[in-house]
Amino acid sequence: MSQEQPIKAWTKLLEAGRKITTHQQVDENKFYPLRRVFRPAAPDIAKASMKRDFEQGLVYYVGDDVENDRAMCGLDRLPPTARSFKDAIDKKRIILEDAGVFEKTTYDKKKGTFEY
């Protein structure tokens, strides 16, 4: 009986989530751990998807392999996402900003990283 191999897409998603996460801890937090700010509810595995959604208007990765498969099926190379519509991503970002999503997930729009 062979061992099951991990799903590559999930592994890549987890690695991407770890790369865009910064772990900064000041010395005071080490001595007084209960004084620190607790992490928001966004799990590490969701960070890469959230970052893509904030920046590109879609949650899943669309690479060359997906574009080629869509073209072979007679579909447009890019799926109908926010990138297909003018100003859609900007409008979505305004909604996310007004709803406080960036603050709740501690996402830094300028750096493109989470603060935890």
HELIX and SHEET records of a PDB file:
HELIX    1   1 LYS A    8  LYS A   19  1                                  12    
HELIX    2   2 ASP A   27  PHE A   31  1                                   5    
HELIX    3   3 PRO A   33  ARG A   35  5                                   3    
HELIX    4   4 ASP A   44  ALA A   46  5                                   3    
HELIX    5   5 LYS A   47  GLN A   56  1                                  10    
HELIX    6   6 ASP A   64  MET A   72  1                                   9    
HELIX    7   7 ALA A   82  SER A   84  5                                   3    
HELIX    8   8 ALA A   88  ALA A   99  1                                  12    
HELIX    9   9 VAL A  101  LYS A  104  1                                   4    
SHEET    1   A 2 TYR A 107  ASP A 108  0                                        
SHEET    2   A 2 THR A 113  PHE A 114 -1                                        
END                                                                             
